[in-house]
Amino acid sequence: MTDQSKLLSLPLSEAITIAAQAVGEVLSGRSLTEVLDQLEAHERPIVQSLSFDALRKWVRSHELIKEFIPKPPPPEVEHLLSVAIALFLQGNEDGNHYAAHTIVDQAVKACSEYDKTMYAKGLVNAVLRKVSLTMQKSEGENPYPPDPIPMFVPAWWRANLKQNYPKQWQSILFDQAKRAPLILRVNPKQFTRDEYQSLLSESGISSSVIDELAGVQLPAALLLSKPVSVGELPGFYTGAVSVQDTGAQLAALLLNPQPGERILDACAAPGGKTAHLLELADCKMVALELDQQRLGKIGGNLDRLRLQAGDIRILQGDASKAGWWDSLAFDKILLDAPCSASGIIARHPDIPFLRRAADILSLQQKQRAILNQAWKMLKPEGLMLYVTCSIFPEEGEDQALWFAAEHGNALRLDAPGQILPSAVNDGFYYALFKKNGP
C-alpha cells in the first residue's frame, strides 16, 4: 500500500470528499483521468488512490452498504461511504491501513464539508462503525470473507470473459481488482538495467528483474517491491527511466527497430512506445495522434528522455485516413489501436463503469479501418505490429484472422497473441504481419 505519510498532502476528510465527488463524476460518464487532471498537484495523489480503491472494491463495499442500509442512500452519501469502506477493505487486504477510528472520524468530518452529505453524519458514523466491527478479526474467526470478484464489471463484460475464458475468468477479474504494480523500463541510452537497479538500491528502493513475458526477453524491465512517486526515482526527470507495464514493453521489442528505418507509431499518445522504439534504435520516427490534447504528451515524454531529434515528427491526424501522410512508405508500423482497454482496468478501474456493449462493434470497425489504411502505407517486405490493450477476442485474435483473410499479401509471423493479466502485467494482444509484395 502507498505510504500514508506521502499521501497526506491534504486532510483525509477533504480527500474523501473530493474522491467521492470524483466517483460520482465517473458514474455520470466522465473519465476518471479527466477528472483527476483538473485537481491541484497536491490533491491528486491521495484522491487518485482513494477513488481508484473505491472503484476496485465497488461490489464488496456495496454488499456492506446494502447490509447496513436496506434502503439505498442518496448518491452523494453512497459515494462517500464507498470511498470510506474501501479504506477498510484495502487495509484488511494488505495489512497497512488507517486506524478504524480515523476512517470513521474523517468520513464523518467529510460529511460536514459538502452540503449534500451534511445531514448524513449520524448515518455514516453508524454504518462505518458496523463495517469496522465486521472487518475486525475475532479469535478463531476469519475477517469479512473476500468476494472473489470485488470489482464491478457489467453483465455483458462478465459474459464475454466466461465464454472466452471459462476456466480463467474469475482469476482474471480477481487479479484486475488488485492495485497494479509499478514497473519500470530503463533507458538503455543512459543505463544498463543492472546499473539502474544499483541506483535504486542506493536510494533505498527495492526492485526485482522481470526477464521475460510470453517468451519475449525483457532487457530493461524492473518491478518495484513498493510503489513510489516518480520524483523519488533516480534520474526520472532526466530520462533515465520510464514507468511502463511489462506487457506494453513487448511492442518495441517485437517490432525490433533498426537504425535509419522509417517507422510509424499510429495512435501514439502518450508516447511510451514511441520512446521505447527510439531508445532501441536511431530510426526515422513519425508519431501520429488524433487527439490534440494528448498530442503534447508525446513531445513531453521524448523531451524528458532526451530523445528529440531532427528525424522525429509528431503529427496530428487520423490513422484511418491518409490526409496527413506524405506518401513515403514505412519500413515498419506500430498500430496500437483504440480499444475497450479491458486489459488495463487494474490501472484504470473506471473503464468498466464507462464502457458499453455497443462500443465493441464500433471499436472493431475503427480498428479495421486503421489496419487497412496502415497496410497501404507499409513498404513491401515491411512489418506491421497490431496491438490492443484488450482481452476481448473481438479486438484481438478475431481481428488478426479477419485481416489475414482480407489481405492475401499479409504473412503472419510469430507473436504472443493474447496475453492475459497477471500480477506483473496487464492484458495485451499482439499480432505481427509481414507484407509480401505490394
NORPE-V93536 format. One record per helix or strand of 2 or more residues. SS is the DSSP state (H for helix, E for strand). FROM is the first residue (numbers start at 1). LEN is the number of residues. Records with the same first field share a line. If there is no record, write none. Layout:
# NORPE-V93536
SS: FROM-LEN / FROM-LEN
This chain:
# NORPE-V93536
H: 4-4 / 12-16 / 32-6 / 41-16 / 58-11 / 75-20 / 100-12 / 118-18 / 155-10 / 169-8 / 193-10 / 230-3 / 236-3 / 246-10 / 272-9 / 292-13 / 351-4 / 357-20 / 393-3 / 397-10
E: 183-4 / 207-3 / 212-2 / 216-2 / 221-4 / 241-3 / 262-5 / 284-6 / 312-5 / 330-7 / 378-11 / 410-10 / 428-8
